[in-house]
Amino acid sequence: MSDTNQVLTIENIQSFSVEDFLKLLKERTTLSVQLSDREILVVEVRQEELKPLPILEANVPSGWKKAIY
């Protein structure tokens, strides 16, 4: 499976564990899986650094648990 343009079939990958699939994807960075005669799913690795979450100012009103929702 060293050919990066190889299209796998759904039958090929059904025997893969999630770990094996992710390992293969990490090696190739792009996988094409043929789902049917008309559908090919392309899975691509994207490595982006996530932005930190913003720190928001807020308050929780006292008695909020007693409110009717």
Backbone as CSV, one residue per row, in Angstrom:
resi,resn,N_x,N_y,N_z,CA_x,CA_y,CA_z,C_x,C_y,C_z
1,MET,0.807,-1.194,0.000,0.000,0.000,0.000,0.851,1.259,0.000
2,SER,1.943,1.232,-0.631,2.816,2.398,-0.642,2.442,3.402,-1.719
3,ASP,1.610,3.001,-2.673,1.189,3.899,-3.729,0.190,4.909,-3.170
4,THR,0.561,6.196,-3.193,-0.286,7.211,-2.586,-1.548,7.473,-3.400
5,ASN,-1.605,7.075,-4.667,-2.777,7.300,-5.499,-3.728,6.110,-5.495
6,GLN,-3.403,5.077,-4.782,-4.228,3.877,-4.754,-5.571,4.182,-4.092
7,VAL,-6.631,3.690,-4.721,-7.965,3.846,-4.161,-8.324,2.554,-3.449
8,LEU,-8.605,2.653,-2.170,-9.016,1.498,-1.390,-10.525,1.316,-1.548
9,THR,-10.994,0.110,-1.355,-12.435,-0.119,-1.373,-12.919,-0.247,0.057
10,ILE,-14.213,-0.098,0.223,-14.786,-0.228,1.559,-14.534,-1.626,2.109
11,GLU,-14.507,-2.622,1.230,-14.234,-3.997,1.664,-12.805,-4.134,2.193
12,ASN,-11.854,-3.399,1.574,-10.462,-3.433,2.035,-10.319,-2.919,3.460
13,ILE,-10.983,-1.833,3.751,-10.746,-1.194,5.045,-11.642,-1.726,6.160
14,GLN,-12.621,-2.545,5.835,-13.488,-3.096,6.878,-12.714,-3.956,7.873
15,SER,-11.640,-4.556,7.425,-10.850,-5.396,8.330,-9.835,-4.586,9.142
16,PHE,-9.670,-3.287,8.839,-8.727,-2.437,9.562,-9.302,-2.062,10.920
17,SER,-8.437,-2.013,11.909,-8.844,-1.411,13.176,-8.739,0.107,12.990
18,VAL,-9.330,0.848,13.885,-9.238,2.309,13.807,-7.781,2.730,13.888
19,GLU,-7.033,2.064,14.748,-5.608,2.388,14.909,-4.850,2.160,13.597
20,ASP,-5.125,1.024,12.910,-4.463,0.740,11.634,-4.834,1.773,10.575
21,PHE,-6.111,2.151,10.538,-6.568,3.141,9.558,-5.886,4.475,9.795
22,LEU,-5.816,4.905,11.042,-5.171,6.183,11.351,-3.670,6.141,11.069
23,LYS,-3.048,4.997,11.342,-1.624,4.843,11.047,-1.371,4.969,9.542
24,LEU,-2.212,4.308,8.747,-2.094,4.381,7.290,-2.332,5.801,6.797
25,LEU,-3.312,6.456,7.359,-3.605,7.836,6.975,-2.449,8.763,7.325
26,LYS,-1.832,8.534,8.465,-0.690,9.359,8.878,0.492,9.167,7.930
27,GLU,0.694,7.926,7.457,1.791,7.643,6.519,1.555,8.296,5.164
28,ARG,0.318,8.283,4.704,0.016,8.743,3.350,-0.497,10.170,3.271
29,THR,-1.046,10.697,4.305,-1.682,12.008,4.426,-2.989,12.148,3.640
30,THR,-3.216,11.328,2.615,-4.482,11.342,1.887,-4.859,9.914,1.522
31,LEU,-6.099,9.540,1.822,-6.614,8.227,1.457,-7.890,8.405,0.653
32,SER,-8.035,7.611,-0.398,-9.263,7.583,-1.176,-9.913,6.226,-0.974
33,VAL,-11.183,6.244,-0.600,-11.921,5.012,-0.350,-13.145,5.006,-1.254
34,GLN,-13.231,3.990,-2.096,-14.370,3.883,-2.998,-15.518,3.202,-2.259
35,LEU,-16.609,3.961,-2.074,-17.758,3.452,-1.345,-18.712,2.693,-2.265
36,SER,-18.832,3.157,-3.495,-19.686,2.510,-4.495,-19.135,2.882,-5.870
37,ASP,-19.840,2.478,-6.913,-19.388,2.802,-8.271,-19.341,4.307,-8.517
38,ARG,-20.160,5.045,-7.796,-20.270,6.485,-8.046,-19.715,7.358,-6.920
39,GLU,-19.290,6.748,-5.822,-18.840,7.537,-4.669,-17.423,7.165,-4.245
40,ILE,-16.580,8.170,-4.141,-15.233,7.997,-3.584,-15.071,9.026,-2.480
41,LEU,-14.694,8.543,-1.328,-14.469,9.391,-0.171,-12.979,9.661,-0.060
42,VAL,-12.604,10.923,0.024,-11.198,11.293,0.163,-10.997,11.828,1.575
43,VAL,-10.086,11.182,2.316,-9.775,11.571,3.693,-8.370,12.160,3.678
44,GLU,-8.254,13.369,4.223,-6.972,14.074,4.170,-6.586,14.545,5.563
45,VAL,-5.323,14.429,5.878,-4.810,14.890,7.165,-4.562,16.388,7.079
46,ARG,-5.067,17.103,8.067,-4.785,18.534,8.178,-4.275,18.790,9.578
47,GLN,-3.116,19.361,9.667,-2.535,19.640,10.971,-2.506,21.144,11.176
48,GLU,-3.415,21.589,12.002,-3.488,23.002,12.320,-3.427,23.166,13.827
49,GLU,-2.760,24.192,14.251,-2.711,24.461,15.673,-3.986,25.194,16.067
50,LEU,-4.644,24.687,17.076,-5.876,25.309,17.525,-5.589,26.603,18.269
51,LYS,-6.456,27.574,18.047,-6.327,28.842,18.759,-6.829,28.646,20.183
52,PRO,-6.248,29.356,21.146,-6.741,29.220,22.522,-8.160,29.778,22.632
53,LEU,-8.926,29.223,23.529,-10.283,29.707,23.753,-10.245,31.067,24.428
54,PRO,-11.189,31.918,24.094,-11.194,33.241,24.732,-11.641,33.133,26.189
55,ILE,-11.167,34.055,27.002,-11.584,34.128,28.397,-12.691,35.180,28.459
56,LEU,-13.861,34.755,28.865,-15.017,35.644,28.886,-15.326,36.082,30.311
57,GLU,-15.742,37.325,30.439,-16.181,37.813,31.736,-17.662,37.510,31.857
58,ALA,-18.064,36.931,32.958,-19.468,36.593,33.168,-19.713,36.374,34.640
59,ASN,-20.986,36.311,34.976,-21.339,35.967,36.345,-22.545,35.039,36.309
60,VAL,-22.688,34.262,37.350,-23.815,33.343,37.472,-24.694,33.887,38.591
61,PRO,-25.930,34.219,38.261,-26.795,34.800,39.291,-27.084,33.795,40.403
62,SER,-27.182,34.308,41.611,-27.485,33.418,42.734,-28.898,32.882,42.535
63,GLY,-29.125,31.649,42.940,-30.420,31.010,42.803,-30.721,30.494,41.416
64,TRP,-29.727,30.392,40.570,-29.981,29.955,39.183,-30.505,28.535,39.125
65,LYS,-30.149,27.703,40.124,-30.618,26.314,40.114,-32.096,26.207,40.426
66,LYS,-32.641,27.194,41.104,-34.046,27.163,41.502,-34.974,27.697,40.413
67,ALA,-34.426,28.232,39.363,-35.248,28.832,38.307,-36.000,27.746,37.525
68,ILE,-37.118,28.146,36.949,-37.917,27.228,36.125,-37.472,27.416,34.678
69,TYR,-37.106,26.317,34.032,-36.627,26.400,32.654,-37.611,25.767,31.716
